[in-house]
Amino acid sequence: MTPNIAIVHVAIPHWGTIKAWLPLFLLWIPAILLSPLIFLVILAVCLAGRISPWRTIASFWALSCALPGTDVRVSTEGNKVLVRIL
């Protein structure tokens, strides 16, 4: 399953918190429209680097399908950032 929504939560002391829901499924629209160009670029790079283009595409697909459930938390000097991909 591909990622659909990312939640970004930023907490800054003395300023407040920001919580944003980012709809990642909207990124598929330009990706589909640009897919012929993306495929040609991947093919050219793979031919120049002598890598299998099908293995490269499969790796990108596996990476994007593994993103749901990612939870990144960063904290420094009271500032906190949380990114969750659903």
PyMOL Python script that loads the backbone (N, CA, C, O; Angstrom):
from pymol import cmd

cmd.read_pdbstr("""\
ATOM      1  N   MET A   1       0.844  -1.178   0.000  1.00  0.00           N
ATOM      2  CA  MET A   1       0.000   0.000   0.000  1.00  0.00           C
ATOM      3  C   MET A   1       0.890   1.242   0.000  1.00  0.00           C
ATOM      4  O   MET A   1       1.868   1.317   0.744  1.00  0.00           O
ATOM      5  N   THR A   2       0.552   2.179  -0.813  1.00  0.00           N
ATOM      6  CA  THR A   2       1.339   3.403  -0.908  1.00  0.00           C
ATOM      7  C   THR A   2       0.915   4.392   0.177  1.00  0.00           C
ATOM      8  O   THR A   2      -0.216   4.329   0.660  1.00  0.00           O
ATOM      9  N   PRO A   3       1.811   5.306   0.567  1.00  0.00           N
ATOM     10  CA  PRO A   3       1.462   6.274   1.613  1.00  0.00           C
ATOM     11  C   PRO A   3       0.386   7.244   1.134  1.00  0.00           C
ATOM     12  O   PRO A   3       0.405   7.693  -0.012  1.00  0.00           O
ATOM     13  N   ASN A   4      -0.550   7.560   2.024  1.00  0.00           N
ATOM     14  CA  ASN A   4      -1.653   8.440   1.664  1.00  0.00           C
ATOM     15  C   ASN A   4      -1.607   9.793   2.360  1.00  0.00           C
ATOM     16  O   ASN A   4      -1.933  10.816   1.758  1.00  0.00           O
ATOM     17  N   ILE A   5      -1.205   9.799   3.621  1.00  0.00           N
ATOM     18  CA  ILE A   5      -1.231  11.036   4.408  1.00  0.00           C
ATOM     19  C   ILE A   5       0.030  11.104   5.271  1.00  0.00           C
ATOM     20  O   ILE A   5       0.468  10.097   5.827  1.00  0.00           O
ATOM     21  N   ALA A   6       0.601  12.293   5.376  1.00  0.00           N
ATOM     22  CA  ALA A   6       1.715  12.546   6.286  1.00  0.00           C
ATOM     23  C   ALA A   6       1.249  13.572   7.311  1.00  0.00           C
ATOM     24  O   ALA A   6       0.611  14.568   6.967  1.00  0.00           O
ATOM     25  N   ILE A   7       1.573  13.317   8.565  1.00  0.00           N
ATOM     26  CA  ILE A   7       1.234  14.244   9.639  1.00  0.00           C
ATOM     27  C   ILE A   7       2.541  14.861  10.137  1.00  0.00           C
ATOM     28  O   ILE A   7       3.450  14.150  10.567  1.00  0.00           O
ATOM     29  N   VAL A   8       2.622  16.176  10.074  1.00  0.00           N
ATOM     30  CA  VAL A   8       3.806  16.900  10.538  1.00  0.00           C
ATOM     31  C   VAL A   8       3.396  17.721  11.747  1.00  0.00           C
ATOM     32  O   VAL A   8       2.481  18.541  11.668  1.00  0.00           O
ATOM     33  N   HIS A   9       4.070  17.502  12.862  1.00  0.00           N
ATOM     34  CA  HIS A   9       3.758  18.200  14.108  1.00  0.00           C
ATOM     35  C   HIS A   9       5.044  18.881  14.574  1.00  0.00           C
ATOM     36  O   HIS A   9       6.036  18.208  14.854  1.00  0.00           O
ATOM     37  N   VAL A  10       5.033  20.204  14.657  1.00  0.00           N
ATOM     38  CA  VAL A  10       6.196  20.989  15.065  1.00  0.00           C
ATOM     39  C   VAL A  10       5.840  21.727  16.348  1.00  0.00           C
ATOM     40  O   VAL A  10       4.865  22.477  16.389  1.00  0.00           O
ATOM     41  N   ALA A  11       6.639  21.511  17.402  1.00  0.00           N
ATOM     42  CA  ALA A  11       6.432  22.187  18.688  1.00  0.00           C
ATOM     43  C   ALA A  11       7.653  23.045  18.993  1.00  0.00           C
ATOM     44  O   ALA A  11       8.769  22.537  19.101  1.00  0.00           O
ATOM     45  N   ILE A  12       7.431  24.349  19.129  1.00  0.00           N
ATOM     46  CA  ILE A  12       8.501  25.303  19.424  1.00  0.00           C
ATOM     47  C   ILE A  12       8.139  26.019  20.714  1.00  0.00           C
ATOM     48  O   ILE A  12       7.067  26.618  20.807  1.00  0.00           O
ATOM     49  N   PRO A  13       9.023  25.967  21.722  1.00  0.00           N
ATOM     50  CA  PRO A  13       8.699  26.646  22.983  1.00  0.00           C
ATOM     51  C   PRO A  13       8.583  28.161  22.788  1.00  0.00           C
ATOM     52  O   PRO A  13       9.270  28.739  21.946  1.00  0.00           O
ATOM     53  N   HIS A  14       7.732  28.779  23.553  1.00  0.00           N
ATOM     54  CA  HIS A  14       7.477  30.225  23.520  1.00  0.00           C
ATOM     55  C   HIS A  14       6.836  30.687  22.214  1.00  0.00           C
ATOM     56  O   HIS A  14       6.722  31.890  21.979  1.00  0.00           O
ATOM     57  N   TRP A  15       6.416  29.753  21.363  1.00  0.00           N
ATOM     58  CA  TRP A  15       5.780  30.138  20.105  1.00  0.00           C
ATOM     59  C   TRP A  15       4.504  29.354  19.850  1.00  0.00           C
ATOM     60  O   TRP A  15       3.510  29.914  19.387  1.00  0.00           O
ATOM     61  N   GLY A  16       4.524  28.077  20.147  1.00  0.00           N
ATOM     62  CA  GLY A  16       3.337  27.255  19.972  1.00  0.00           C
ATOM     63  C   GLY A  16       3.621  26.002  19.171  1.00  0.00           C
ATOM     64  O   GLY A  16       4.773  25.630  18.947  1.00  0.00           O
ATOM     65  N   THR A  17       2.553  25.366  18.750  1.00  0.00           N
ATOM     66  CA  THR A  17       2.695  24.147  17.963  1.00  0.00           C
ATOM     67  C   THR A  17       1.943  24.283  16.641  1.00  0.00           C
ATOM     68  O   THR A  17       0.951  25.003  16.533  1.00  0.00           O
ATOM     69  N   ILE A  18       2.440  23.581  15.667  1.00  0.00           N
ATOM     70  CA  ILE A  18       1.812  23.539  14.351  1.00  0.00           C
ATOM     71  C   ILE A  18       1.594  22.073  14.007  1.00  0.00           C
ATOM     72  O   ILE A  18       2.515  21.261  14.104  1.00  0.00           O
ATOM     73  N   LYS A  19       0.395  21.744  13.612  1.00  0.00           N
ATOM     74  CA  LYS A  19       0.091  20.379  13.196  1.00  0.00           C
ATOM     75  C   LYS A  19      -0.522  20.448  11.803  1.00  0.00           C
ATOM     76  O   LYS A  19      -1.541  21.108  11.598  1.00  0.00           O
ATOM     77  N   ALA A  20       0.101  19.765  10.848  1.00  0.00           N
ATOM     78  CA  ALA A  20      -0.370  19.811   9.461  1.00  0.00           C
ATOM     79  C   ALA A  20      -0.564  18.400   8.932  1.00  0.00           C
ATOM     80  O   ALA A  20       0.269  17.519   9.145  1.00  0.00           O
ATOM     81  N   TRP A  21      -1.671  18.206   8.243  1.00  0.00           N
ATOM     82  CA  TRP A  21      -1.951  16.950   7.561  1.00  0.00           C
ATOM     83  C   TRP A  21      -1.663  17.187   6.080  1.00  0.00           C
ATOM     84  O   TRP A  21      -2.275  18.056   5.460  1.00  0.00           O
ATOM     85  N   LEU A  22      -0.748  16.426   5.521  1.00  0.00           N
ATOM     86  CA  LEU A  22      -0.374  16.587   4.119  1.00  0.00           C
ATOM     87  C   LEU A  22      -0.901  15.401   3.310  1.00  0.00           C
ATOM     88  O   LEU A  22      -0.500  14.265   3.561  1.00  0.00           O
ATOM     89  N   PRO A  23      -1.786  15.640   2.350  1.00  0.00           N
ATOM     90  CA  PRO A  23      -2.338  14.541   1.547  1.00  0.00           C
ATOM     91  C   PRO A  23      -1.338  14.086   0.474  1.00  0.00           C
ATOM     92  O   PRO A  23      -1.201  14.732  -0.565  1.00  0.00           O
ATOM     93  N   LEU A  24      -0.656  12.997   0.727  1.00  0.00           N
ATOM     94  CA  LEU A  24       0.353  12.496  -0.206  1.00  0.00           C
ATOM     95  C   LEU A  24      -0.260  11.870  -1.457  1.00  0.00           C
ATOM     96  O   LEU A  24       0.397  11.767  -2.493  1.00  0.00           O
ATOM     97  N   PHE A  25      -1.524  11.452  -1.354  1.00  0.00           N
ATOM     98  CA  PHE A  25      -2.145  10.825  -2.526  1.00  0.00           C
ATOM     99  C   PHE A  25      -2.308  11.822  -3.671  1.00  0.00           C
ATOM    100  O   PHE A  25      -2.471  11.411  -4.820  1.00  0.00           O
ATOM    101  N   LEU A  26      -2.268  13.122  -3.382  1.00  0.00           N
ATOM    102  CA  LEU A  26      -2.344  14.119  -4.453  1.00  0.00           C
ATOM    103  C   LEU A  26      -1.059  14.181  -5.279  1.00  0.00           C
ATOM    104  O   LEU A  26      -1.061  14.710  -6.390  1.00  0.00           O
ATOM    105  N   LEU A  27       0.029  13.646  -4.744  1.00  0.00           N
ATOM    106  CA  LEU A  27       1.288  13.617  -5.493  1.00  0.00           C
ATOM    107  C   LEU A  27       1.254  12.598  -6.623  1.00  0.00           C
ATOM    108  O   LEU A  27       2.081  12.656  -7.533  1.00  0.00           O
ATOM    109  N   TRP A  28       0.301  11.659  -6.577  1.00  0.00           N
ATOM    110  CA  TRP A  28       0.215  10.654  -7.633  1.00  0.00           C
ATOM    111  C   TRP A  28      -0.284  11.258  -8.943  1.00  0.00           C
ATOM    112  O   TRP A  28       0.030  10.732 -10.011  1.00  0.00           O
ATOM    113  N   ILE A  29      -1.042  12.332  -8.892  1.00  0.00           N
ATOM    114  CA  ILE A  29      -1.563  12.951 -10.117  1.00  0.00           C
ATOM    115  C   ILE A  29      -0.427  13.468 -11.002  1.00  0.00           C
ATOM    116  O   ILE A  29      -0.377  13.104 -12.177  1.00  0.00           O
ATOM    117  N   PRO A  30       0.500  14.311 -10.484  1.00  0.00           N
ATOM    118  CA  PRO A  30       1.609  14.727 -11.352  1.00  0.00           C
ATOM    119  C   PRO A  30       2.552  13.576 -11.678  1.00  0.00           C
ATOM    120  O   PRO A  30       3.162  13.570 -12.747  1.00  0.00           O
ATOM    121  N   ALA A  31       2.685  12.602 -10.779  1.00  0.00           N
ATOM    122  CA  ALA A  31       3.558  11.457 -11.065  1.00  0.00           C
ATOM    123  C   ALA A  31       3.034  10.650 -12.245  1.00  0.00           C
ATOM    124  O   ALA A  31       3.812  10.194 -13.083  1.00  0.00           O
ATOM    125  N   ILE A  32       1.727  10.473 -12.313  1.00  0.00           N
ATOM    126  CA  ILE A  32       1.136   9.736 -13.430  1.00  0.00           C
ATOM    127  C   ILE A  32       1.282  10.528 -14.730  1.00  0.00           C
ATOM    128  O   ILE A  32       1.573   9.955 -15.780  1.00  0.00           O
ATOM    129  N   LEU A  33       1.081  11.837 -14.657  1.00  0.00           N
ATOM    130  CA  LEU A  33       1.217  12.661 -15.863  1.00  0.00           C
ATOM    131  C   LEU A  33       2.656  12.705 -16.373  1.00  0.00           C
ATOM    132  O   LEU A  33       2.889  12.760 -17.580  1.00  0.00           O
ATOM    133  N   LEU A  34       3.610  12.681 -15.459  1.00  0.00           N
ATOM    134  CA  LEU A  34       5.025  12.743 -15.841  1.00  0.00           C
ATOM    135  C   LEU A  34       5.667  11.370 -15.988  1.00  0.00           C
ATOM    136  O   LEU A  34       6.873  11.285 -16.224  1.00  0.00           O
ATOM    137  N   SER A  35       4.902  10.299 -15.857  1.00  0.00           N
ATOM    138  CA  SER A  35       5.471   8.958 -15.855  1.00  0.00           C
ATOM    139  C   SER A  35       6.252   8.597 -17.128  1.00  0.00           C
ATOM    140  O   SER A  35       7.273   7.919 -17.015  1.00  0.00           O
ATOM    141  N   PRO A  36       5.831   9.009 -18.324  1.00  0.00           N
ATOM    142  CA  PRO A  36       6.688   8.682 -19.488  1.00  0.00           C
ATOM    143  C   PRO A  36       8.070   9.343 -19.405  1.00  0.00           C
ATOM    144  O   PRO A  36       9.079   8.723 -19.740  1.00  0.00           O
ATOM    145  N   LEU A  37       8.107  10.584 -18.966  1.00  0.00           N
ATOM    146  CA  LEU A  37       9.384  11.280 -18.822  1.00  0.00           C
ATOM    147  C   LEU A  37      10.222  10.648 -17.713  1.00  0.00           C
ATOM    148  O   LEU A  37      11.426  10.454 -17.881  1.00  0.00           O
ATOM    149  N   ILE A  38       9.596  10.328 -16.585  1.00  0.00           N
ATOM    150  CA  ILE A  38      10.301   9.683 -15.474  1.00  0.00           C
ATOM    151  C   ILE A  38      10.882   8.350 -15.918  1.00  0.00           C
ATOM    152  O   ILE A  38      12.021   8.021 -15.585  1.00  0.00           O
ATOM    153  N   PHE A  39      10.086   7.570 -16.683  1.00  0.00           N
ATOM    154  CA  PHE A  39      10.565   6.275 -17.164  1.00  0.00           C
ATOM    155  C   PHE A  39      11.768   6.438 -18.086  1.00  0.00           C
ATOM    156  O   PHE A  39      12.719   5.663 -17.990  1.00  0.00           O
ATOM    157  N   LEU A  40      11.750   7.423 -18.974  1.00  0.00           N
ATOM    158  CA  LEU A  40      12.881   7.642 -19.875  1.00  0.00           C
ATOM    159  C   LEU A  40      14.143   8.063 -19.122  1.00  0.00           C
ATOM    160  O   LEU A  40      15.246   7.639 -19.465  1.00  0.00           O
ATOM    161  N   VAL A  41      13.977   8.892 -18.101  1.00  0.00           N
ATOM    162  CA  VAL A  41      15.132   9.316 -17.294  1.00  0.00           C
ATOM    163  C   VAL A  41      15.709   8.125 -16.538  1.00  0.00           C
ATOM    164  O   VAL A  41      16.926   7.946 -16.492  1.00  0.00           O
ATOM    165  N   ILE A  42      14.837   7.310 -15.944  1.00  0.00           N
ATOM    166  CA  ILE A  42      15.315   6.119 -15.222  1.00  0.00           C
ATOM    167  C   ILE A  42      16.023   5.173 -16.188  1.00  0.00           C
ATOM    168  O   ILE A  42      17.072   4.620 -15.859  1.00  0.00           O
ATOM    169  N   LEU A  43      15.456   4.988 -17.367  1.00  0.00           N
ATOM    170  CA  LEU A  43      16.059   4.111 -18.365  1.00  0.00           C
ATOM    171  C   LEU A  43      17.441   4.621 -18.786  1.00  0.00           C
ATOM    172  O   LEU A  43      18.383   3.835 -18.884  1.00  0.00           O
ATOM    173  N   ALA A  44      17.571   5.921 -19.034  1.00  0.00           N
ATOM    174  CA  ALA A  44      18.858   6.492 -19.446  1.00  0.00           C
ATOM    175  C   ALA A  44      19.907   6.364 -18.341  1.00  0.00           C
ATOM    176  O   ALA A  44      21.059   6.020 -18.609  1.00  0.00           O
ATOM    177  N   VAL A  45      19.509   6.638 -17.110  1.00  0.00           N
ATOM    178  CA  VAL A  45      20.453   6.542 -15.987  1.00  0.00           C
ATOM    179  C   VAL A  45      20.873   5.094 -15.772  1.00  0.00           C
ATOM    180  O   VAL A  45      22.044   4.818 -15.508  1.00  0.00           O
ATOM    181  N   CYS A  46      19.934   4.181 -15.883  1.00  0.00           N
ATOM    182  CA  CYS A  46      20.252   2.767 -15.689  1.00  0.00           C
ATOM    183  C   CYS A  46      21.159   2.233 -16.798  1.00  0.00           C
ATOM    184  O   CYS A  46      22.059   1.436 -16.534  1.00  0.00           O
ATOM    185  N   LEU A  47      20.925   2.670 -18.032  1.00  0.00           N
ATOM    186  CA  LEU A  47      21.797   2.244 -19.123  1.00  0.00           C
ATOM    187  C   LEU A  47      23.204   2.815 -18.962  1.00  0.00           C
ATOM    188  O   LEU A  47      24.188   2.138 -19.262  1.00  0.00           O
ATOM    189  N   ALA A  48      23.302   4.051 -18.493  1.00  0.00           N
ATOM    190  CA  ALA A  48      24.621   4.662 -18.280  1.00  0.00           C
ATOM    191  C   ALA A  48      25.356   3.991 -17.127  1.00  0.00           C
ATOM    192  O   ALA A  48      26.581   3.868 -17.157  1.00  0.00           O
ATOM    193  N   GLY A  49      24.615   3.558 -16.114  1.00  0.00           N
ATOM    194  CA  GLY A  49      25.243   2.916 -14.957  1.00  0.00           C
ATOM    195  C   GLY A  49      25.248   1.405 -15.017  1.00  0.00           C
ATOM    196  O   GLY A  49      25.705   0.743 -14.085  1.00  0.00           O
ATOM    197  N   ARG A  50      24.732   0.842 -16.131  1.00  0.00           N
ATOM    198  CA  ARG A  50      24.667  -0.618 -16.327  1.00  0.00           C
ATOM    199  C   ARG A  50      23.914  -1.313 -15.193  1.00  0.00           C
ATOM    200  O   ARG A  50      24.385  -2.293 -14.617  1.00  0.00           O
ATOM    201  N   ILE A  51      22.739  -0.779 -14.892  1.00  0.00           N
ATOM    202  CA  ILE A  51      21.858  -1.337 -13.865  1.00  0.00           C
ATOM    203  C   ILE A  51      20.560  -1.730 -14.556  1.00  0.00           C
ATOM    204  O   ILE A  51      20.141  -1.090 -15.520  1.00  0.00           O
ATOM    205  N   SER A  52      19.931  -2.783 -14.059  1.00  0.00           N
ATOM    206  CA  SER A  52      18.661  -3.216 -14.630  1.00  0.00           C
ATOM    207  C   SER A  52      17.567  -2.193 -14.326  1.00  0.00           C
ATOM    208  O   SER A  52      17.313  -1.899 -13.158  1.00  0.00           O
ATOM    209  N   PRO A  53      16.907  -1.637 -15.367  1.00  0.00           N
ATOM    210  CA  PRO A  53      15.859  -0.643 -15.106  1.00  0.00           C
ATOM    211  C   PRO A  53      14.654  -1.243 -14.382  1.00  0.00           C
ATOM    212  O   PRO A  53      14.014  -0.558 -13.585  1.00  0.00           O
ATOM    213  N   TRP A  54      14.335  -2.512 -14.648  1.00  0.00           N
ATOM    214  CA  TRP A  54      13.181  -3.138 -13.981  1.00  0.00           C
ATOM    215  C   TRP A  54      13.454  -3.342 -12.500  1.00  0.00           C
ATOM    216  O   TRP A  54      12.558  -3.189 -11.669  1.00  0.00           O
ATOM    217  N   ARG A  55      14.698  -3.690 -12.172  1.00  0.00           N
ATOM    218  CA  ARG A  55      15.054  -3.842 -10.759  1.00  0.00           C
ATOM    219  C   ARG A  55      15.006  -2.481 -10.054  1.00  0.00           C
ATOM    220  O   ARG A  55      14.599  -2.400  -8.895  1.00  0.00           O
ATOM    221  N   THR A  56      15.414  -1.422 -10.741  1.00  0.00           N
ATOM    222  CA  THR A  56      15.374  -0.071 -10.180  1.00  0.00           C
ATOM    223  C   THR A  56      13.941   0.368  -9.920  1.00  0.00           C
ATOM    224  O   THR A  56      13.635   0.900  -8.854  1.00  0.00           O
ATOM    225  N   ILE A  57      13.061   0.146 -10.895  1.00  0.00           N
ATOM    226  CA  ILE A  57      11.648   0.507 -10.717  1.00  0.00           C
ATOM    227  C   ILE A  57      11.031  -0.304  -9.579  1.00  0.00           C
ATOM    228  O   ILE A  57      10.269   0.230  -8.773  1.00  0.00           O
ATOM    229  N   ALA A  58      11.361  -1.596  -9.514  1.00  0.00           N
ATOM    230  CA  ALA A  58      10.843  -2.437  -8.429  1.00  0.00           C
ATOM    231  C   ALA A  58      11.341  -1.955  -7.068  1.00  0.00           C
ATOM    232  O   ALA A  58      10.601  -2.006  -6.085  1.00  0.00           O
ATOM    233  N   SER A  59      12.583  -1.490  -7.004  1.00  0.00           N
ATOM    234  CA  SER A  59      13.131  -0.982  -5.741  1.00  0.00           C
ATOM    235  C   SER A  59      12.424   0.303  -5.307  1.00  0.00           C
ATOM    236  O   SER A  59      12.107   0.466  -4.129  1.00  0.00           O
ATOM    237  N   PHE A  60      12.173   1.216  -6.251  1.00  0.00           N
ATOM    238  CA  PHE A  60      11.446   2.447  -5.918  1.00  0.00           C
ATOM    239  C   PHE A  60      10.027   2.139  -5.453  1.00  0.00           C
ATOM    240  O   PHE A  60       9.529   2.761  -4.514  1.00  0.00           O
ATOM    241  N   TRP A  61       9.375   1.182  -6.110  1.00  0.00           N
ATOM    242  CA  TRP A  61       8.014   0.803  -5.719  1.00  0.00           C
ATOM    243  C   TRP A  61       8.011   0.176  -4.326  1.00  0.00           C
ATOM    244  O   TRP A  61       7.142   0.485  -3.510  1.00  0.00           O
ATOM    245  N   ALA A  62       8.978  -0.705  -4.048  1.00  0.00           N
ATOM    246  CA  ALA A  62       9.063  -1.338  -2.727  1.00  0.00           C
ATOM    247  C   ALA A  62       9.332  -0.298  -1.643  1.00  0.00           C
ATOM    248  O   ALA A  62       8.785  -0.387  -0.543  1.00  0.00           O
ATOM    249  N   LEU A  63      10.167   0.679  -1.950  1.00  0.00           N
ATOM    250  CA  LEU A  63      10.449   1.743  -0.985  1.00  0.00           C
ATOM    251  C   LEU A  63       9.214   2.580  -0.694  1.00  0.00           C
ATOM    252  O   LEU A  63       8.940   2.891   0.465  1.00  0.00           O
ATOM    253  N   SER A  64       8.461   2.949  -1.730  1.00  0.00           N
ATOM    254  CA  SER A  64       7.260   3.759  -1.507  1.00  0.00           C
ATOM    255  C   SER A  64       6.174   2.964  -0.785  1.00  0.00           C
ATOM    256  O   SER A  64       5.399   3.539  -0.022  1.00  0.00           O
ATOM    257  N   CYS A  65       6.106   1.665  -1.010  1.00  0.00           N
ATOM    258  CA  CYS A  65       5.116   0.844  -0.306  1.00  0.00           C
ATOM    259  C   CYS A  65       5.511   0.581   1.139  1.00  0.00           C
ATOM    260  O   CYS A  65       4.653   0.244   1.955  1.00  0.00           O
ATOM    261  N   ALA A  66       6.792   0.725   1.477  1.00  0.00           N
ATOM    262  CA  ALA A  66       7.261   0.501   2.843  1.00  0.00           C
ATOM    263  C   ALA A  66       7.157   1.759   3.706  1.00  0.00           C
ATOM    264  O   ALA A  66       7.381   1.684   4.915  1.00  0.00           O
ATOM    265  N   LEU A  67       6.826   2.908   3.125  1.00  0.00           N
ATOM    266  CA  LEU A  67       6.763   4.159   3.878  1.00  0.00           C
ATOM    267  C   LEU A  67       5.647   4.233   4.921  1.00  0.00           C
ATOM    268  O   LEU A  67       5.875   4.805   5.987  1.00  0.00           O
ATOM    269  N   PRO A  68       4.441   3.682   4.672  1.00  0.00           N
ATOM    270  CA  PRO A  68       3.404   3.783   5.711  1.00  0.00           C
ATOM    271  C   PRO A  68       3.872   3.138   7.009  1.00  0.00           C
ATOM    272  O   PRO A  68       4.434   2.043   7.018  1.00  0.00           O
ATOM    273  N   GLY A  69       3.626   3.842   8.087  1.00  0.00           N
ATOM    274  CA  GLY A  69       4.070   3.381   9.397  1.00  0.00           C
ATOM    275  C   GLY A  69       5.365   4.038   9.848  1.00  0.00           C
ATOM    276  O   GLY A  69       5.825   3.801  10.965  1.00  0.00           O
ATOM    277  N   THR A  70       5.960   4.865   8.985  1.00  0.00           N
ATOM    278  CA  THR A  70       7.195   5.559   9.349  1.00  0.00           C
ATOM    279  C   THR A  70       6.887   6.634  10.383  1.00  0.00           C
ATOM    280  O   THR A  70       5.936   7.402  10.237  1.00  0.00           O
ATOM    281  N   ASP A  71       7.701   6.675  11.423  1.00  0.00           N
ATOM    282  CA  ASP A  71       7.506   7.613  12.522  1.00  0.00           C
ATOM    283  C   ASP A  71       8.870   8.212  12.864  1.00  0.00           C
ATOM    284  O   ASP A  71       9.724   7.524  13.423  1.00  0.00           O
ATOM    285  N   VAL A  72       9.081   9.487  12.533  1.00  0.00           N
ATOM    286  CA  VAL A  72      10.360  10.155  12.764  1.00  0.00           C
ATOM    287  C   VAL A  72      10.149  11.236  13.811  1.00  0.00           C
ATOM    288  O   VAL A  72       9.283  12.097  13.659  1.00  0.00           O
ATOM    289  N   ARG A  73      10.941  11.189  14.872  1.00  0.00           N
ATOM    290  CA  ARG A  73      10.859  12.183  15.939  1.00  0.00           C
ATOM    291  C   ARG A  73      12.239  12.820  16.129  1.00  0.00           C
ATOM    292  O   ARG A  73      13.233  12.119  16.323  1.00  0.00           O
ATOM    293  N   VAL A  74      12.288  14.142  16.073  1.00  0.00           N
ATOM    294  CA  VAL A  74      13.533  14.879  16.261  1.00  0.00           C
ATOM    295  C   VAL A  74      13.297  15.910  17.352  1.00  0.00           C
ATOM    296  O   VAL A  74      12.308  16.642  17.319  1.00  0.00           O
ATOM    297  N   SER A  75      14.213  15.967  18.325  1.00  0.00           N
ATOM    298  CA  SER A  75      14.075  16.913  19.430  1.00  0.00           C
ATOM    299  C   SER A  75      15.437  17.537  19.718  1.00  0.00           C
ATOM    300  O   SER A  75      16.440  16.836  19.859  1.00  0.00           O
ATOM    301  N   THR A  76      15.455  18.865  19.801  1.00  0.00           N
ATOM    302  CA  THR A  76      16.677  19.576  20.126  1.00  0.00           C
ATOM    303  C   THR A  76      16.335  20.884  20.824  1.00  0.00           C
ATOM    304  O   THR A  76      15.484  21.633  20.343  1.00  0.00           O
ATOM    305  N   GLU A  77      16.964  21.164  21.916  1.00  0.00           N
ATOM    306  CA  GLU A  77      16.804  22.407  22.672  1.00  0.00           C
ATOM    307  C   GLU A  77      15.339  22.798  22.865  1.00  0.00           C
ATOM    308  O   GLU A  77      14.988  23.972  22.745  1.00  0.00           O
ATOM    309  N   GLY A  78      14.506  21.841  23.155  1.00  0.00           N
ATOM    310  CA  GLY A  78      13.089  22.118  23.393  1.00  0.00           C
ATOM    311  C   GLY A  78      12.228  22.110  22.151  1.00  0.00           C
ATOM    312  O   GLY A  78      11.008  21.984  22.254  1.00  0.00           O
ATOM    313  N   ASN A  79      12.825  22.242  20.982  1.00  0.00           N
ATOM    314  CA  ASN A  79      12.064  22.162  19.732  1.00  0.00           C
ATOM    315  C   ASN A  79      11.833  20.701  19.391  1.00  0.00           C
ATOM    316  O   ASN A  79      12.738  19.877  19.520  1.00  0.00           O
ATOM    317  N   LYS A  80      10.624  20.381  18.956  1.00  0.00           N
ATOM    318  CA  LYS A  80      10.297  19.002  18.620  1.00  0.00           C
ATOM    319  C   LYS A  80       9.605  18.948  17.261  1.00  0.00           C
ATOM    320  O   LYS A  80       8.746  19.770  16.945  1.00  0.00           O
ATOM    321  N   VAL A  81       9.999  17.971  16.480  1.00  0.00           N
ATOM    322  CA  VAL A  81       9.375  17.741  15.179  1.00  0.00           C
ATOM    323  C   VAL A  81       8.995  16.260  15.095  1.00  0.00           C
ATOM    324  O   VAL A  81       9.814  15.382  15.367  1.00  0.00           O
ATOM    325  N   LEU A  82       7.761  16.002  14.721  1.00  0.00           N
ATOM    326  CA  LEU A  82       7.263  14.644  14.549  1.00  0.00           C
ATOM    327  C   LEU A  82       6.692  14.525  13.143  1.00  0.00           C
ATOM    328  O   LEU A  82       5.856  15.331  12.734  1.00  0.00           O
ATOM    329  N   VAL A  83       7.144  13.518  12.407  1.00  0.00           N
ATOM    330  CA  VAL A  83       6.606  13.245  11.077  1.00  0.00           C
ATOM    331  C   VAL A  83       6.132  11.800  11.073  1.00  0.00           C
ATOM    332  O   VAL A  83       6.908  10.877  11.322  1.00  0.00           O
ATOM    333  N   ARG A  84       4.852  11.618  10.787  1.00  0.00           N
ATOM    334  CA  ARG A  84       4.265  10.276  10.699  1.00  0.00           C
ATOM    335  C   ARG A  84       3.649  10.114   9.317  1.00  0.00           C
ATOM    336  O   ARG A  84       2.951  11.000   8.824  1.00  0.00           O
ATOM    337  N   ILE A  85       3.917   8.985   8.709  1.00  0.00           N
ATOM    338  CA  ILE A  85       3.347   8.702   7.394  1.00  0.00           C
ATOM    339  C   ILE A  85       2.357   7.563   7.564  1.00  0.00           C
ATOM    340  O   ILE A  85       2.706   6.477   8.025  1.00  0.00           O
ATOM    341  N   LEU A  86       1.109   7.834   7.180  1.00  0.00           N
ATOM    342  CA  LEU A  86       0.046   6.839   7.319  1.00  0.00           C
ATOM    343  C   LEU A  86      -0.241   6.169   5.998  1.00  0.00           C
ATOM    344  O   LEU A  86      -1.110   5.299   5.922  1.00  0.00           O
TER     345      LEU A  86
END
""", "prot")
cmd.dss("prot")
cmd.show_as("cartoon", "prot")
cmd.util.cbc("prot")
cmd.orient("prot")
